[in-house]
Amino acid sequence: MTLTTERTFDWDDFVDRFWDQKPVLYKGVTDAPFDETEVFETAVLGTRPPHPLAIPGNLQFLVQRRQQTQPRDRLPELSDRTFDGYERRMADALDGQRYALVVHRFHAFSHPLWERARRFYGGLWERVGQPTHTAGSTMFHGSYEHSPVGVHQDRFATFMFCVRGTKRMRFWAERPWSQDVHTVLDYEPYLASSFVAEVEPGDLLYWPSRYYHVGESTGAAPATSVNVGIPRREHRPYYEIKDLFRGTEPVASAPLFTPDAGPDGRLAEELPTALADAVDAFAECLDEAPFTERATGLALRVRTAGGFWPTQPPADSPALDDDTPVRGSARVLTTNGDGAPRCAANGHVCSVLATPAAVALLDRLNAGEVVRISELPVSQRDEVRPLMQELESFRALTRADIG
């Protein structure tokens, strides 16, 4: 099999010819959501330990093939200024040994980067539907010989954006080995059945989830890419149920049942009687208030996050006074039904319930109007202000400069 290379990127053509079908390399994508300067700054933010003796759970750092348990002095720092500075420091610290820095949940550490990724993939969601379980992103940087896990298969369809250097991806349309193992580190015996993509800065490479693959170095110089993975197979109900029970962090999924289910919400396969009874009992639990509230919150988060794990809201801003003009910077979604509505924006759900006066104000913000709390009767202002301030912390509204 040979790799298809395209010079022009178009979502309609991509979905028709490549989505869930075969890999494709797009050269020089002009609207890619990642640039080198911001990727470096996000790498710094995404590798900060929760305290001096801890390693972030989203981080891997390897020297040669050895996982490092105390990589604190080998992570990117603002003092490095750029990837050039970081690479020079690593070359000295590691005496030229190959290394790999892997940062998972990458987009969650930069709101501008997250927002551009969300806009870029909005074109895909319009055509294939927004995923019910979050898309993921991972930054790979280093001079490593090949992917730390070796040849493997993901449950994600993957888009790889090359940011710096040259990256090589090697693919197999079918599992190349017969052993009952999931990954292979030493894959030289299987090279003849593979095909290769050479990815340069500005290029976008896509491959479906069924392809076995491994990333390789093209030389001693480090390279950097950001991969975005869209869940396409394996255990989707499992991940959604897990999200339902573990609470608000990490935000990922919406309802219990997936679009794969039949008209009654059940998966197509017939379940054993005991398991079917357990599913029925669980479905009844979902009608109870705590489950309903949590499921509603998850649905709001997923719907407003645009398919991606949201960034954390910024620190509290100064108090919002009555006469400060504000405008919407993201659409606010409000629930319907009995009781006070809940609101969400940018993947975050408000802790403050919306009053009728607040809903009316949100409708105006969603319509693009500039509003002030002072436009409400005095008796309603203190009810609406906390909700507006919380939405501001979610970056869903901004203070307007109207000259």
N, C-alpha and C positions, 0 to 999 in steps of 0.2 A: 504494500500500500504506500502511496506517496501523499505528501501533505499538500493541501490546497492553499495557495497564497493569493490574497486579495489586496488591491491597492485602495479601495474605497469601502468605507464602513457604512452599512445601512441596516437598520433593525429588521425591516420587512424581508430583505434578501437573506439576512442571517437566519431568521426563524424558519424561513421556507427551505433553506438548503443545508443548514448545519445544526440547528438546535436539537439536542438529543440524538444526533446522527453521526457526525464525524468531526475531527479537529479541523481548525482553520487558523491561519496566521494572517492578521491584518497589519500591513506596514504603515507606519507613520500616522496613527490615529490622532487627529487634531484636537478632539474634544475629550481626551482621556481625563479622568477625574484626579489623577495623581501627578504631582510634579516633585522634582528632586528636593528642593528646599523645604517644602512642607512635609515631605515624607521623613526627612531627617529630624525636623522639629517634633513630629509626632512620634518618631522612634524614641526620642529622649523622654517624652511624656509617658509613653507606653512601657518603659522599662524601669520606672521608679519603684523601689521596694516599699511595701506598706510600713515597714520599720527597718532600722539598720541591719538587723540580723536575718531578715526574711528575703526570700526570692519570690517575685511576683508569679502568681499561678499561670499567667498567660505567656510566660517567657521560657525559652530554651536557649542555652549557649553551650556550644560544643567546640572543643579543640581536637583536631583530627576526628576521631569517631567517639571521643569520650565526653559524656555529659558532665558539665561543670556544676558543682554544688554550691560554690561560692564565687559567682562571677562579678561581684559588685564593682571591682575596678576595671572591668573589661566591657562595660556597657557604655553606650554613647552618652556624652555629656554636652551641655550647652557650650562649655569652654572649647570643645572640639570645633565648633562653629559650622562645619560641613562634614559630609562623608569623607572628603579628602583628609581632613584633620583626624577624624576617627580612625581611618585606615592607617595613617602614619603611626598613630599611637599604638594600634594593635600590632603593626609590623614590628615595632620595637619591643612591646611587652611579650609577644609570643615568639620572638626570634624567627619570624617567617613561617611559622606553622600555619596550616590551614585551619580556618574557624568558620562557625556558622552561628548567626544570631537570628532567632525566629521569634517574632512577636505576634501572638494571636489576638483576635478581637481588635485589630489595628485601628480601624476607622473610629472606634468608640472613644479614642483619646484626642480627637480633634473635631470640633463642630464644623468648621469650614470644609474639611476633608470629607466628613460624613455627609454634609449637605450636597456636595458635588457628586458623590457616589450615588446618593439617593436620586438626584436629578438624572444622572446618566442612565441608571437602571430603570427609571420610570418608563423609558421607551420600551424596555423588554416586558415589564409588568403589563403594559397596555395590550400587549400581543399574546402573552402566555399566562397572565394572571400573577398577582403578587404571592410569594410563598407564604404559607401559614406558619412556617418555622423559619427563623431569621436566616438571612444570608450571612455568611461569615467572611472575614478578611484576615489575611496573614501577610506580614512582611517577612521576606527572606533576604538576608544580607550576608555576604562573606565570600570566602575563597574555597569553600568546602568542595571536596572532590565530587561528591554526589549527595542527593537528598539524604538526611540522616537516617531515615527509615528504609532506604533502598527502594526497590521496585515495589509498588503497591497500587491499590485501587481505592478510590474514595467513594463516599456516598454523595458527593457533590459534583455537579457540573462546574468546571473551573474556568475563570477568565484570569489570565496572567498578564499584568501590565509590566513591561520592563522599564525601570526607572533609570538604571545606571549600569554600565558595562554590557556584556553580552552573556545571555543565558541560553543554555541548550536543554531542551526537553526531549526525552526519548520515550516512544510509545509502542505498545503492543495492543492490537485489537482484541486479542484473547490472552488468557493467562498462559505465559510461556513455559511454566514448569508443571510437573505432574505431582510433586510432593504435596502433602496436605498441610501447607503453610500459607500464611496470608502475605508475607513479605519476604524478599530476598535481597541481601546486601551484596553478595558477590554474583553478579548476573552476566558475567562475560560469556558463559556458554549459550546465552539466549540472544546475543546481539544481532545475529543474522536475520532474525524474524522481526526486528524492530524498525522503526523509522524515526527521523529526527527533525526537530524544528530549532532553528537558530533565531533567537529573539533579541533584537537590538533596542536601545532606548527609543521610546515612543511607539513601539509595536505592542499589539494586543494579540495574545494567543488564547484560543478557546479549545477545550476538549470535553466531551461528554463523560459522565461518571463511570461508564462501563469500561473505559480504557485503562489498562495498566500503564504506569508511567514512572519516570524517575528524572529528577533534575540533575544536570551535570555541569561542572565547571568547564569553561573553554580555555582556561589557562590559569596562571597564578594570580591574576588581578581579581579583586573582589567585584561582585556584581550585586545589584539590588532589584527586587521585584516586589509587587504587591499582588497577591492572589485574592480573588473574590470567588467564593464557593456558594452555589445555589443548591440546596438540598433536593435530590431527585429520587432517592431510593433508600430502603432499609429503615424499618422501625419508626416510621413517622408518628404513629399513635403513641409509641413509647415516649418520645421526646415531648410531645404535647401534654401527656398526662403528668410527666415529671415537672414540667413548668407549672402546671396547675397546682401541684402540691407544695412546691418549694417556695412559693411566694413571689414577690415582685422583682427579685434579682436572682439570676439574670433575666431580663425581659426578652422573651423570644417568641412565644407562641400564643395563638388565640384559642379557639374552642377545642374541646376534647376530640371531636370527630373531624376527619380530614375530607377534602374533596374526593379522595379515592373511594369513600364509602358509598353505599347504595342509598336509595331514597329515604330509608329509615335511619340513616346514619351509621349503619353497621358495615363492617368490612365484608367483602364478597364471600370469603370462605366461611363455611358453616363451622361454628365453634362446638367443642364438646359441651355436654349438658352442664356440667359443673361450672365451666368457665362462662358459658352463656348466662347462667344464673348470677354469677358474680358481676358480669357486665350490667345486667338488669338492675341489680342492687346499687351499683355505682351510679347508674343513670338516675336512679331515684334520689341519690344523695345530691346530685347536681341541682335538683330543684330546691334544696334547702338554702336558706339565705346566705351562709358563709361561702358555699361553693358558687352560688349564682353571682355573688358580688365579686369573687375572685375571677371567675370566668369572664365576667363583663369587663373587669379591669384589664385582663390579658388581651381580650379582643380589641379594646380601645388602644392599648399600647401597640399591638401589631398593626392595626389599621392606620395609625398616625405615624408610625416609625418608617413607613416607606420601604419595608422589607429588610431593614437593617437594625441591628442592636443599637439603641440610641446612645448618644453621648450623655454624660452626667450633666445636670443643670449647673449653671455657674453659681457663684456665691450670691447671697442676697444683695439686691440693689437698694439704693436709698428709698425711703418711704415714698409712695406715690400719692401726691397731694391732689386735691380736687380739681385744680385747674391745669394740670399737666396734660397736654395732648398726647395721645398714643394711637398707633396704627398697628394693624396686624402684620406680622412677618411670616406666619405659618397658619394654615387653616386649623381652627379649633373644632373638634368633633364633639358633639353632645348627644348623650343617650336619650331615647324616648321611653315612654312607659310610665308605670306607677312610681310615685315618689319623686324626690328632688333629682334632677338630672346630674350625671357625672360628666366631666369634661376632660379632654385629653388633647395634647398637641406634641408633635415631635417625639412621640414614643413615651411620653410621661403623662400620668393620670393625676389630676388635681385632687388634693385631699379635701378641698373645700367644695361643698355641693353648690350647685348653681341655683339661684333664685330666679323667678320669672323676669325680674329686672335685669339680672346678669345675662340671661339667655338673649334678651332683646339687644343688649349691648354687644354680645358676641356675634349676633347675626349681622350687626352693622360693621363690626370689624372684619368679618369674613367677606363682606361685600366691598371692602376696600375703603371704608370711611375712616376718618380721623374722629376720635371721640374723647370726651372728658367725663370724669366721674361727676363733675359739677352739673352735668346735664340731667342727673337724676334728682328726685326729691331728696331732701336732707335726710329723711328717715330711712332711705335705702342705701345711702352711700357707704356706711360702715359694713354693710352686708356684702357689698360688691367688691370693695377695695382689696380684701385678702385674696380673692380669686384672681383679680387682675394682677396683683403683685406676684402670685405664684406662676401665672402664665408668662409674665415677663421673665422670671427665672428660667422658664423652659425655652426661652428665646422665641416665643410665639407672638409676642408683641414688643414693640420698641417705642421709646419716647420720640415723638415727632418733632422735627425742626421745621416749623411752618413760617419762619421768617417774621 
